[in-house]
């Protein structure tokens, strides 16, 4: 029986060019390697799943490659690359600071730093979750970080940069990894789906990308979950059902009902949402985001701010033609106040229903003001 490998590991980037959504950082690192202008300490910061540790490993592998390509990528064929790929490289040392955060752990690392590499030019030390080091461990590490041997390079990775003491920050070249854009994640998922011979609806992949909240690893984990649920065909409905997401259709209907000033229809629709187990606060936040998207569609210059699939984008563009900009702004004001008042309200359902009633009255109020 073949062993299943999760997509986050199976499709982990192996070269700088395959790192998703961090072009400026990978370009800078490649230029530093090409011009032999490498710092002795790097700090990679950013939220989870954006490629910090992956980029650190690629950097470590490329630095020691004997036959770098013209694009400054590792060749994957030399002795250094093959030993790295098999996990047997003596030039790369990884330390998880979450479980090795004492002074003794850092002293053991410092003792290793003195030993020159047997193969290749550098020894690279990757310290993950470096903010978990104790204050004493940080202080023990300072001198070595400031004046390491010529063969040593440190790459520190953290999700919480503000917890790292300033004396450490001042000794590192700092790279801030940004959260990955929805489109970049969706494109990567489409590529993975093609390689896995899975038929995937583009709108479904956009939903997964939005749910991942800027983390590619989370997106790939959700993708595996959906494949387990739906098999080799991923549809928009399969994603909604599996991830318990409110479909955009609900919000489109709320707007239609509001334009028609149909209060009973909106109340019945909200009742349906509640009976399906969705949270009223989640519904209000999603509806506010829907009106924001309608407002964005009113001007061709801002349409690219939409982060939805093609089919959903067409729905927004069509509905935005029916919704006046003033109505959308007023609706956002109502929903924003409801969002703020929700947690402190004694009757949260009534609060949301009142908001839906107000949405149905905005059109007639505007017509009275501007007959």
C-alpha positions as semicolon CSV with decimal commas, in nm:
position;residue;x (nm);y (nm);z (nm)
1;X;0,000;0,000;0,000
2;X;0,144;0,337;-0,103
3;X;0,195;0,587;0,175
4;X;-0,010;0,906;0,139
5;X;0,191;1,228;0,155
6;X;0,000;1,547;0,235
7;X;0,008;1,810;-0,040
8;X;0,182;2,065;0,184
9;X;0,486;1,830;0,196
10;X;0,456;1,675;-0,149
11;X;0,445;2,013;-0,325
12;X;0,676;2,204;-0,095
13;X;0,881;2,447;-0,310
14;X;1,235;2,326;-0,385
15;X;1,367;2,634;-0,568
16;X;1,339;3,010;-0,522
17;X;1,123;3,042;-0,835
18;X;0,861;2,801;-0,699
19;X;0,810;2,994;-0,372
20;X;0,459;3,140;-0,392
21;X;0,387;3,508;-0,328
22;X;0,731;3,622;-0,201
23;X;0,893;3,742;-0,524
24;X;1,074;4,045;-0,379
25;X;1,237;3,837;-0,103
26;X;1,351;3,550;-0,328
27;X;1,488;3,797;-0,586
28;X;1,691;3,974;-0,314
29;X;1,830;3,646;-0,181
30;X;1,925;3,522;-0,529
31;X;2,102;3,851;-0,598
32;X;2,292;3,825;-0,268
33;X;2,411;3,471;-0,357
34;X;2,507;3,573;-0,712
35;X;2,709;3,873;-0,595
36;X;2,859;3,689;-0,296
37;X;2,702;3,948;-0,068
38;X;2,542;3,722;0,192
39;X;2,477;3,847;0,544
40;X;2,580;3,621;0,832
41;X;2,239;3,639;1,000
42;X;1,888;3,658;0,852
43;X;1,556;3,700;1,028
44;X;1,249;3,576;0,839
45;X;0,926;3,715;0,988
46;X;0,563;3,658;0,893
47;X;0,242;3,475;0,976
48;X;0,209;3,096;0,955
49;X;0,225;2,915;0,622
50;X;0,381;3,194;0,413
51;X;0,711;3,015;0,334
52;X;0,963;3,124;0,599
53;X;1,114;2,784;0,679
54;X;1,080;2,669;0,317
55;X;1,275;2,973;0,194
56;X;1,536;2,918;0,466
57;X;1,592;2,560;0,347
58;X;1,613;2,665;-0,018
59;X;1,866;2,935;0,075
60;X;2,075;2,683;0,274
61;X;2,066;2,434;-0,014
62;X;2,153;2,691;-0,282
63;X;2,443;2,846;-0,088
64;X;2,627;2,511;-0,078
65;X;2,540;2,392;-0,431
66;X;2,855;2,330;-0,641
67;X;2,688;2,387;-0,980
68;X;2,436;2,669;-0,943
69;X;2,226;2,740;-1,254
70;X;2,232;3,072;-1,441
71;X;1,910;3,161;-1,255
72;X;2,096;3,111;-0,923
73;X;1,908;2,793;-0,831
74;X;2,045;2,469;-0,684
75;X;2,134;2,207;-0,947
76;X;1,979;1,914;-0,751
77;X;2,255;1,683;-0,882
78;X;2,580;1,762;-0,701
79;X;2,688;1,582;-0,381
80;X;2,576;1,872;-0,162
81;X;2,226;1,885;-0,318
82;X;2,170;1,509;-0,309
83;X;2,276;1,486;0,056
84;X;2,044;1,779;0,138
85;X;1,750;1,618;-0,047
86;X;1,800;1,290;0,139
87;X;1,814;1,470;0,475
88;X;2,176;1,367;0,535
89;X;2,350;1,704;0,488
90;X;2,595;1,792;0,765
91;X;2,601;2,154;0,650
92;X;2,243;2,235;0,751
93;X;2,141;2,226;1,117
94;X;1,779;2,291;1,215
95;X;1,676;2,377;1,569
96;X;1,318;2,411;1,692
97;X;1,338;2,687;1,951
98;X;0,993;2,598;2,084
99;X;1,132;2,280;2,243
100;X;1,503;2,372;2,262
101;X;1,491;2,713;2,425
102;X;1,738;2,687;2,713
103;X;2,091;2,825;2,755
104;X;2,232;2,470;2,730
105;X;2,067;2,420;2,390
106;X;2,225;2,741;2,260
107;X;2,565;2,647;2,406
108;X;2,546;2,316;2,218
109;X;2,471;2,513;1,899
110;X;2,765;2,750;1,962
111;X;3,000;2,452;2,008
112;X;2,890;2,318;1,668
113;X;2,939;2,655;1,497
114;X;3,317;2,634;1,551
115;X;3,345;2,321;1,333
116;X;3,414;2,403;0,967
117;X;3,204;2,233;0,693
118;X;3,338;1,907;0,547
119;X;3,155;1,952;0,216
120;X;3,066;2,288;0,066
121;X;3,153;2,640;0,175
122;X;2,904;2,719;0,452
123;X;2,728;2,569;0,750
124;X;2,374;2,703;0,781
125;X;2,186;2,710;1,111
126;X;1,807;2,744;1,084
127;X;1,637;2,830;1,413
128;X;1,258;2,806;1,384
129;X;1,020;2,993;1,619
130;X;1,319;3,184;1,753
131;X;1,097;3,410;1,968
132;X;1,050;3,110;2,202
133;X;1,412;3,130;2,324
134;X;1,447;3,236;2,685
135;X;1,606;3,573;2,765
136;X;1,916;3,396;2,896
137;X;1,940;3,190;2,577
138;X;1,911;3,507;2,366
139;X;2,192;3,670;2,565
140;X;2,412;3,361;2,530
141;X;2,355;3,372;2,154
142;X;2,438;3,743;2,105
143;X;2,818;3,726;2,071
144;X;2,815;3,434;1,829
145;X;2,544;3,600;1,619
146;X;2,746;3,922;1,597
147;X;3,085;3,764;1,520
148;X;3,033;3,412;1,381
149;X;3,306;3,223;1,192
150;X;3,321;3,304;0,819
151;X;3,164;2,968;0,729
152;X;2,855;3,009;0,950
153;X;2,522;3,159;0,843
154;X;2,223;3,188;1,076
155;X;1,864;3,198;0,953
156;X;1,612;3,277;1,226
157;X;1,238;3,234;1,159
158;X;0,953;3,370;1,369
159;X;0,582;3,445;1,361
160;X;0,617;3,701;1,643
161;X;0,890;3,951;1,560
162;X;0,787;4,186;1,844
163;X;0,898;3,925;2,103
164;X;1,259;3,927;1,983
165;X;1,495;4,152;2,178
166;X;1,631;4,458;1,989
167;X;1,994;4,345;2,026
168;X;1,912;4,035;1,818
169;X;1,717;4,236;1,558
170;X;2,008;4,476;1,511
171;X;2,241;4,188;1,420
172;X;2,015;4,044;1,145
173;X;1,903;4,126;0,793
174;X;1,525;4,131;0,836
175;X;1,284;3,999;0,571
176;X;0,911;4,045;0,630
177;X;0,708;3,777;0,451
178;X;0,367;3,901;0,341
179;X;0,046;3,702;0,359
180;X;-0,007;3,531;0,025
181;X;-0,273;3,679;-0,203
182;X;-0,592;3,483;-0,271
183;X;-0,523;3,472;-0,646
184;X;-0,170;3,335;-0,595
185;X;-0,300;3,061;-0,364
186;X;-0,585;2,973;-0,604
187;X;-0,341;2,952;-0,897
188;X;-0,111;2,724;-0,697
189;X;-0,404;2,500;-0,598
190;X;-0,508;2,479;-0,965
191;X;-0,155;2,364;-1,050
192;X;-0,163;2,100;-0,774
193;X;-0,507;1,982;-0,890
194;X;-0,375;1,939;-1,246
195;X;-0,078;1,733;-1,125
196;X;-0,309;1,516;-0,912
197;X;-0,555;1,467;-1,204
198;X;-0,832;1,636;-1,006
199;X;-1,104;1,840;-1,176
200;X;-1,154;2,158;-0,972
201;X;-1,402;2,443;-1,017
202;X;-1,207;2,777;-1,014
203;X;-1,467;2,931;-0,780
204;X;-1,419;2,638;-0,541
205;X;-1,042;2,695;-0,534
206;X;-1,099;3,067;-0,466
207;X;-1,317;2,974;-0,168
208;X;-1,041;2,749;-0,030
209;X;-0,786;3,028;-0,084
210;X;-1,006;3,278;0,102
211;X;-1,060;3,035;0,390
212;X;-0,681;2,985;0,420
213;X;-0,640;3,353;0,514
214;X;-0,307;3,408;0,340
215;X;-0,142;3,080;0,447
216;X;-0,050;2,844;0,163
217;X;0,004;2,549;0,398
218;X;-0,350;2,592;0,536
219;X;-0,488;2,608;0,181
220;X;-0,318;2,280;0,086
221;X;-0,446;2,113;0,404
222;X;-0,802;2,226;0,323
223;X;-0,752;2,107;-0,037
224;X;-0,660;1,756;0,090
225;X;-0,965;1,760;0,317
226;X;-1,196;1,849;0,025
227;X;-1,040;1,578;-0,195
228;X;-1,110;1,323;0,081
229;X;-1,470;1,446;0,092
230;X;-1,546;1,495;-0,279
231;X;-1,302;1,266;-0,462
232;X;-1,150;1,366;-0,795
233;X;-1,407;1,638;-0,872
234;X;-1,406;1,949;-0,652
235;X;-1,717;2,162;-0,695
236;X;-1,824;2,492;-0,541
237;X;-2,102;2,311;-0,349
238;X;-1,862;2,047;-0,213
239;X;-1,639;2,319;-0,064
240;X;-1,936;2,504;0,088
241;X;-2,080;2,186;0,239
242;X;-1,749;2,059;0,378
243;X;-1,617;2,386;0,518
244;X;-1,957;2,507;0,644
245;X;-1,932;2,833;0,448
246;X;-2,229;3,061;0,379
247;X;-2,285;3,067;0,005
248;X;-2,268;3,406;-0,173
249;X;-2,620;3,333;-0,303
250;X;-2,763;3,416;0,041
251;X;-2,610;3,764;0,030
252;X;-2,718;3,823;-0,330
253;X;-3,075;3,737;-0,223
254;X;-3,060;3,973;0,079
255;X;-2,962;4,259;-0,151
256;X;-3,239;4,174;-0,400
257;X;-3,495;4,160;-0,117
258;X;-3,368;4,492;0,020
259;X;-3,405;4,659;-0,321
260;X;-3,760;4,517;-0,343
261;X;-3,826;4,635;0,016
262;X;-3,937;4,281;0,098
263;X;-3,892;4,255;0,476
264;X;-4,064;3,913;0,519
265;X;-3,836;3,755;0,255
266;X;-3,526;3,880;0,437
267;X;-3,652;3,753;0,774
268;X;-3,731;3,411;0,629
269;X;-3,389;3,395;0,463
270;X;-3,214;3,480;0,789
271;X;-3,423;3,214;0,966
272;X;-3,300;2,961;0,708
273;X;-2,938;3,069;0,777
274;X;-2,988;3,023;1,154
275;X;-3,154;2,682;1,111
276;X;-2,849;2,563;0,915
277;X;-2,636;2,635;1,220
278;X;-2,460;2,954;1,109
279;X;-2,373;3,231;1,355
280;X;-2,564;3,559;1,321
281;X;-2,245;3,762;1,368
282;X;-2,076;3,568;1,089
283;X;-2,377;3,644;0,867
284;X;-2,361;4,019;0,937
285;X;-1,985;4,037;0,872
286;X;-2,028;3,846;0,545
287;X;-2,315;4,072;0,437
288;X;-2,106;4,384;0,509
289;X;-1,825;4,238;0,299
290;X;-2,080;4,174;0,021
291;X;-2,192;4,540;0,017
292;X;-1,826;4,645;0,019
293;X;-1,767;4,431;-0,291
294;X;-2,071;4,586;-0,462
295;X;-1,927;4,930;-0,391
296;X;-1,588;4,822;-0,528
297;X;-1,758;4,710;-0,853
298;X;-1,906;5,055;-0,913
299;X;-1,575;5,184;-1,050
300;X;-1,363;5,000;-1,311
301;X;-1,046;5,113;-1,129
302;X;-1,133;4,917;-0,814
303;X;-1,279;4,599;-0,964
304;X;-0,942;4,422;-0,924
305;X;-0,983;4,457;-0,544
306;X;-1,237;4,173;-0,562
307;X;-1,092;3,843;-0,441
308;X;-1,351;3,599;-0,579
309;X;-1,383;3,352;-0,866
310;X;-1,493;3,449;-1,217
311;X;-1,855;3,334;-1,181
312;X;-1,900;3,516;-0,848
313;X;-1,729;3,826;-0,988
314;X;-1,982;3,838;-1,274
315;X;-2,263;3,818;-1,013
316;X;-2,117;4,116;-0,826
317;X;-2,075;4,320;-1,144
318;X;-2,435;4,251;-1,251
319;X;-2,583;4,331;-0,909
320;X;-2,370;4,644;-0,861
321;X;-2,548;4,803;-1,160
322;X;-2,877;4,783;-0,967
323;X;-2,738;4,914;-0,637
324;X;-2,685;5,288;-0,596
325;X;-2,354;5,386;-0,433
326;X;-2,535;5,590;-0,164
327;X;-2,750;5,289;-0,078
328;X;-2,440;5,068;-0,042
329;X;-2,270;5,324;0,184
330;X;-2,582;5,357;0,403
331;X;-2,610;4,977;0,422
332;X;-2,248;4,949;0,531
333;X;-2,318;5,202;0,808
334;X;-2,613;4,994;0,934
335;X;-2,415;4,668;0,922
336;X;-2,106;4,820;1,084
337;X;-2,314;4,941;1,380
338;X;-2,479;4,597;1,408
339;X;-2,134;4,433;1,405
340;X;-2,018;4,657;1,692
341;X;-2,338;4,608;1,898
342;X;-2,367;4,232;1,842
343;X;-2,161;4,099;2,134
344;X;-2,320;4,329;2,393
345;X;-2,677;4,271;2,271
346;X;-2,915;4,071;2,494
347;X;-3,127;3,970;2,192
348;X;-2,879;3,912;1,908
349;X;-3,129;3,761;1,667
350;X;-3,359;4,062;1,695
351;X;-3,059;4,294;1,642
352;X;-2,979;4,124;1,309
353;X;-3,345;4,123;1,206
354;X;-3,369;4,496;1,280
355;X;-3,065;4,552;1,057
356;X;-3,230;4,355;0,774
357;X;-3,548;4,563;0,814
358;X;-3,342;4,884;0,797
359;X;-3,176;4,762;0,476
360;X;-3,521;4,726;0,321
361;X;-3,610;5,088;0,406
362;X;-3,293;5,261;0,277
363;X;-3,411;5,280;-0,085
364;X;-3,738;5,461;-0,003
365;X;-3,557;5,698;0,239
366;X;-3,311;5,799;-0,033
367;X;-3,595;5,850;-0,283
368;X;-3,773;6,084;-0,035
369;X;-3,455;6,290;0,003
370;X;-3,389;6,297;-0,371
371;X;-3,726;6,274;-0,544
